[in-house]
Amino acid sequence: MGGDVDDPRFIELTGELTLASPRFRRLWARHEIRGQRGTPIRLRHPQVGELTLNRERLGVGGTDGLMMIVYHPDPGSADADALALLASADLPAGRASAAAHHAEGARNR
């Protein structure tokens, strides 16, 4: 449902919860809505080594529950540097260890 507050299912559900639960009614009335940071995921890339990326799940409007998953590094991090290295160079398998060494060195700064 996300930001689609005009969705009839959303309106019905919040109405039912408001009537049934005094706690929900209090919390809902405060309107304390804030963004949620992505879930960090750790993975090992064969060419640049260990990466920590944030996973964001985004609903696709007009679909029945279809989600788009986006992985991104923290800005200015060694993980961002490693992804930039991957984006800027065609790294053949033979150079994998050099790229991993470069990424590990950046991470240790």
Helices and strands as residue ranges (DSSP letters): H 8-20, H 22-30, E 39-45, E 49-59, E 67-72, H 78-88, G 93-95, H 96-107
